[in-house]
């Protein structure tokens, strides 16, 4: 005979009473713990985030790092459309041996079924004294191998371009989060308060697919949003009307400054008012500072030629070359974060960007012609001028491409499972190769990295602890790296 159940323990009334008692007992402990945590955090005793000391009337003033920085500024070169790593920087001899044979295991990717493995469409050769194997598609960038740390084991969480760009730029697939440049300018300010701390330079052909998400401030204060402009397009509404220029303009600004200062004295401690006035004052200063920095007429002919900025046959290449010169001029003047785009979706998928689904052999040479010489010239020029001692250069794309051709096409499908980015300049351990994809270039398998690891390492080089750089928003301490990320010490000199 089975033992009888004990109704007092299992009755609904008994269970309800037990839950209420348990809740009251433990909630008092939990509330006390929350209060204690709040007090400790306020006193800086909980490993709390280190808030940047932002002066309301000087929000762009240079700020202290968490620890000594190896780099002071960032140049981020972003190639939109997902550059094929197996055709550029990730050498895979096995692809030559197994050319036109099936990839082991059936694989369906972004646009469906894949065909056979296809060898790199351009030969690889050793570059520099280090002998790094890079593709003939980008020989000028390949020639910089001795100054570069290659990362061959990056992974992404999405295989779609817009979310992929957003993820690379903000650490989140969803929209509404601050970009790398916004976090950097929020943390560090800028060395030139007459220019924005964060400048984004879209490709002359148009914006990337995720557009403003790439330079958004999101929930950070508005002054840390990236300011987009280029060397090829006139910046509208920057100059005052002709009748108000010169002495009339200066007198008007002096009068406005007097009124603003008087207004601030009436509302001492109003940080929002001080910040708003500072923003307007920066906009006024930019009326003279931006035309000066974007005017390339004082650049020598040999510099224009070096950057291919004088190319009469290819306006896209000349425009990108001018943007590369603009990037160098901004960095020379102390701008903290410069984001330089190569590729645009304004001209259609694969036409103005690196999205090579249909025919990589036909599409990629045109993109490489626009990118290679100007971008390599920019890095060489930074080195020649001594700027690489302070500037961290990052080259990236949203994800990689498959080692196979798509079935029925002569292009490669999207591949977030393993791809390449690289760094050069201040604080970088170069020449160096970190991580690896498998023998086909399909999946990262050695020292696999997330984009949070990549972002954590960039912040570390700038003297910032990614776990302590945060902003309180909607009840959460938000970070560029979310709740993830580890610094890759092997990439740091």
HUQUITA-V337104 format. One record per residue. RES is the residue in one letter. BURIAL is b if it has 16 or more other C-alpha atoms within 10 Angstrom, else e. Layout:
RES&BURIAL + RES&BURIAL
This chain:
X&e + X&e + X&e + X&e + X&e + X&e + X&e + X&e + X&e + X&e + X&e + X&e + X&e + X&e + X&e + X&e + X&e + X&e + X&e + X&e + X&e + X&e + X&e + X&e + X&e + X&e + X&e + X&e + X&e + X&e + X&e + X&e + X&e + X&e + X&e + X&e + X&e + X&e + X&e + X&e + X&e + X&e + X&e + X&e + X&e + X&e + X&e + X&b + X&b + X&b + X&e + X&b + X&e + X&b + X&e + X&b + X&b + X&b + X&b + X&b + X&b + X&b + X&b + X&e + X&b + X&b + X&e + X&e + X&b + X&b + X&b + X&b + X&b + X&b + X&b + X&b + X&b + X&b + X&b + X&b + X&b + X&b + X&b + X&b + X&b + X&b + X&b + X&b + X&b + X&b + X&b + X&b + X&e + X&e + X&b + X&e + X&e + X&e + X&b + X&e + X&e + X&e + X&b + X&e + X&e + X&e + X&e + X&e + X&e + X&e + X&e + X&e + X&e + X&b + X&b + X&b + X&b + X&b + X&b + X&b + X&e + X&b + X&e + X&b + X&e + X&e + X&b + X&e + X&e + X&e + X&e + X&b + X&b + X&b + X&b + X&b + X&b + X&b + X&b + X&b + X&b + X&b + X&b + X&b + X&b + X&b + X&b + X&b + X&b + X&b + X&b + X&b + X&b + X&b + X&b + X&b + X&e + X&b + X&b + X&b + X&b + X&b + X&b + X&b + X&b + X&b + X&b + X&b + X&b + X&b + X&b + X&b + X&b + X&e + X&b + X&e + X&b + X&b + X&b + X&b + X&b + X&b + X&b + X&b + X&b + X&b + X&b + X&b + X&b + X&b + X&b + X&b + X&b + X&b + X&b + X&b + X&b + X&b + X&b + X&b + X&b + X&b + X&b + X&b + X&b + X&b + X&b + X&b + X&b + X&b + X&b + X&b + X&b + X&b + X&b + X&b + X&b + X&b + X&b + X&b + X&e + X&e + X&b + X&b + X&b + X&b + X&b + X&b + X&b + X&b + X&b + X&b + X&e + X&e + X&e + X&e + X&e + X&e + X&e + X&e + X&e + X&e + X&e + X&e + X&e + X&e + X&e + X&e + X&e + X&e + X&e + X&e + X&e + X&e + X&e + X&e + X&e + X&e + X&e + X&e + X&e + X&e + X&e + X&e + X&e + X&e + X&e + X&e + X&e + X&e + X&e + X&e + X&b + X&b + X&b + X&b + X&b + X&b + X&b + X&e + X&b + X&b + X&b + X&b + X&e + X&b + X&b + X&e + X&b + X&b + X&e + X&e + X&b + X&b + X&e + X&e + X&e + X&e + X&e + X&e + X&e + X&e + X&e + X&b + X&b + X&b + X&b + X&b + X&b + X&b + X&e + X&e + X&e + X&e + X&b + X&b + X&b + X&b + X&b + X&b + X&b + X&b + X&b + X&b + X&b + X&b + X&b + X&b + X&b + X&b + X&b + X&b + X&e + X&b + X&b + X&b + X&b + X&b + X&b + X&b + X&b + X&b + X&b + X&b + X&b + X&e + X&e + X&e + X&e + X&b + X&b + X&b + X&b + X&b + X&b + X&b + X&b + X&b + X&b + X&b + X&e + X&e + X&b + X&b + X&e + X&b + X&b + X&b + X&b + X&b + X&b + X&b + X&b + X&b + X&b + X&b + X&b + X&b + X&b + X&b + X&b + X&b + X&e + X&e + X&e + X&e + X&b + X&b + X&b + X&b + X&b + X&b + X&b + X&b + X&b + X&b + X&b + X&b + X&b + X&b + X&b + X&b + X&b + X&b + X&b + X&b + X&e + X&e + X&e + X&b + X&b + X&b + X&b + X&b + X&b + X&b + X&b + X&b + X&b + X&b + X&b + X&b + X&b + X&b + X&b + X&b + X&b + X&b + X&b + X&b + X&b + X&b + X&b + X&b + X&b + X&b + X&b + X&e + X&e + X&b + X&b + X&b + X&b + X&b + X&b + X&e + X&e + X&b + X&b + X&b + X&b + X&b + X&b + X&b + X&b + X&b + X&b + X&b + X&b + X&b + X&b + X&b + X&b + X&b + X&b + X&b + X&b + X&b + X&b + X&b + X&b + X&e + X&e + X&e + X&e + X&e + X&e + X&b + X&b + X&b + X&b + X&e + X&e + X&e + X&b + X&b + X&b + X&b + X&e + X&e + X&b + X&b + X&e
